[in-house]
């Protein structure tokens, strides 16, 4: 008895998010398939722009720890008391509501 496997090419359209995020006084555009990949890209860009020791600290953090640190520092600067995000989607919602991010396409 011989088994035959036939691979079928499946084409599917991945939805891509496009977001503009303010990092310091500059804006950067990011494109990713989902919120988690978007958070990872933002973390990478922040690490790329940071000094060496800060870059090492950012790279050592998980993506959600980075998001929590961003929210914590923004709270210190603005006097707000926003809770740390529990998901990448919550982080994107927070950044959008505070004016740090603009969703260009979802």
C-alpha positions in Angstrom: 0.0 0.0 0.0 1.4 3.3 -1.0 0.2 6.6 0.3 0.3 9.7 -1.8 0.3 13.2 -0.5 -0.5 16.1 -2.7 0.4 19.5 -1.6 -2.2 22.1 -2.5 -1.1 25.7 -2.8 -3.4 27.8 -0.7 -3.5 31.4 -1.3 -4.8 33.6 1.4 -4.7 37.3 1.8 -3.2 38.5 5.0 -4.5 41.6 6.4 -1.8 44.1 7.2 -2.0 46.9 9.6 -0.4 50.3 8.9 0.2 52.5 11.9 2.0 55.8 12.4 3.6 56.2 15.8 5.3 59.2 17.4 8.7 58.3 18.9 9.9 61.3 20.7 9.4 64.3 18.3 9.6 62.1 15.2 7.0 59.9 13.5 7.6 56.5 12.1 5.3 54.3 9.9 5.0 50.6 10.7 3.3 47.8 8.8 2.6 44.4 10.4 0.1 41.5 10.0 -1.2 41.9 13.6 -0.9 43.8 16.8 1.8 41.6 18.3 4.1 42.0 15.3 3.4 45.7 15.4 4.4 46.0 19.1 7.6 44.0 18.3 8.4 46.4 15.4 7.9 49.4 17.6 10.1 47.9 20.3 12.8 47.2 17.8 12.7 50.7 16.4 12.8 52.2 20.0 15.8 50.0 20.7 17.5 51.1 17.5 17.2 54.8 18.4 18.2 54.4 22.0 21.7 54.7 23.5 23.7 51.5 24.0 22.8 50.8 27.6 19.1 51.7 27.2 19.1 49.5 24.0 20.4 46.6 26.0 17.6 47.1 28.6 14.9 47.3 25.9 16.2 44.2 24.1 16.1 42.3 27.4 12.4 43.1 28.0 9.5 41.0 26.7 7.2 42.9 24.3 4.5 43.3 27.0 7.1 44.5 29.6 8.2 47.1 27.0 4.6 48.2 26.5 4.1 48.5 30.3 7.3 50.6 30.6 6.1 52.9 27.9 2.7 53.4 29.6 4.4 53.9 33.0 6.7 56.6 31.6 3.9 58.3 29.8 1.9 58.3 33.1 4.8 59.9 34.9 5.1 62.6 32.3 1.4 63.4 32.0 0.2 62.7 35.6 -2.3 60.1 34.5 -2.9 56.7 36.1 -3.4 54.3 33.1 -3.0 50.6 33.8 -0.3 48.6 32.1 -1.6 46.8 28.9 -2.2 43.0 29.1 -2.0 42.5 25.4 -0.6 44.1 22.3 -4.1 45.1 21.2 -4.6 47.0 24.5 -1.3 48.8 24.0 -2.3 49.8 20.5 -5.7 51.0 21.8 -4.0 53.0 24.6 -1.5 54.6 22.2 -4.3 55.5 19.8 -6.4 57.1 22.5 -3.5 59.1 23.9 -2.5 60.4 20.4 0.8 58.5 20.2 -0.4 56.3 17.3 -2.7 56.7 14.3 -4.0 53.6 12.6 -3.7 54.3 8.8 -5.2 50.9 7.7 -6.4 47.9 9.5 
